[in-house]
Amino acid sequence: QLQLVESGGGLVQPGGSLRLSCAVSGVTLDYVVIGWFRQAQGKEREGVSCISSSDDGSAYYADSVKGRFTISKDNAKNTVYLQMNSLRAEDTAVYYCAAVRGYYDHCSDYVRAAMDYWGKGTLVTVSS
């Protein structure tokens, strides 16, 4: 059974950095697409980033995080990371990783919309 466990959230000052981890079990990273989503209090869930199952790890970033966040994967550890730099107050949210099984060399809208496995989330708070 595919399971996702997030970690790495916490409190950080504006301008700081955090690295989130998504430990994946039940499938190897060459047959699953992993996405990061976030939901701030009172707001709709937002797709943040995604990494494909191909070897080159083709990635997607929301405009709001481009240039600040980097997604990566470690196949040996079966873990996907989200490095978040230059954090802002508006990045405060619960961050979830999600997955869809299959081989996809891209993270298109329909691939992200097809994600049907979800972790429980990790809270990121950006505040001074």
N, C-alpha and C positions, 0 to 999 in steps of 0.2 A: 504494500500500500504506500502510495506516495505521501510523504509528510514533509512539512516545511517548518523550520524553527528559526525565528529571528532573534538576534541579540545585538547589543552594542549601543542601544539608545541611552539617553541620559540628558543631563542639563549641561548646556554649553553657552558661553557668552557669544554675543554677536561678533562675527569675524572668525570664530573658532572652527574647529573641525571635529568630525566624528566619522567612524567607519562602522557601518552596519554589516552584519553577516546574516546569510540565509543558508542554514545547513539543510541539505536535501537528502532524503533517504527514500528508498523504494524505486529509484530510477537513476541512471547515470546522466551526467550533464550533456552528453552527446545525443540524448534523445528527449530533451525537455527544454522548453523556453521558459526563462525565469523573468518575471517583472517585479518592479518595486512600485507600490502605490502608496498614497498617503491620504489621510483624512483629518483635517483640522476640525476642531469643535464647531458645530453649526454649519459646516460646509460639506459640499459633495466630495466624494472620493476622486482623487486626481491620479492619473498615471504619471509616474515620475521618470522611470527608466526601464529598459528591457534589454536582455541579451539573448541572442539567438543560440540555437543548439549547434551551429556550425563551428568548425575549428577556429575560424577567424573571429568568432564572437561578435558578429555584427550587432551594433547597439542602437538604441533609440533613447533620446532625451527630450523631455518636455522643455519648451522654450524657457520656462521659469528657472530651470536648473542648468541649462547649457553653459559650459565653461566653468562650472563650479562643482558639479557632481561627476563622478566617474564610476561606471559599473565594470566589474571584472569577475572572472571565475577561475577557480582552482580545481581542475578536474581530479587531481589526486586526493583532494580533501572533500570533493563533491559539495563545494560551498561557493556561493556567489556573494560578492561584496559590493557595497555601495559606499564609496569614499565621498564624503560631503565636506567641502571646503567653503570658506567665506560665508558661513551660515548667517542667516538673517532671521529676524523675529517671525517673519511670515513662513519660514520653513517649519515652524512648530506644528507638530501633528503626530498622530500614530502612523507609523510606517509598517506596511505589510509587504511580504513577498508573496507572489502568486506564481502558478505554473500551469502550463498546458503541455501534455505529452506530445511527442512527435518530433520529426526532423524538419526544422524550418531554418532557412538561412537568412531570415529577416525578422523584424519585429513590427510588422505592419499593424494597422488599426484592427484588422479582423483577428490577427493572432493574439493581440493583447485582449481583445474582447472575448476570446475563447477560453481564457484562463479560468480553470474550474477547481483548482486546489489553492487553498489559502492558509497562511500561517495565522497565528494569533495576534501578531503585531508587537511593535516595540515603540515606546514613547520617546520622541525627541522634543526637547524644550530648549528654545533659544531665547535666553533672557539675561539681562545684566543684573 
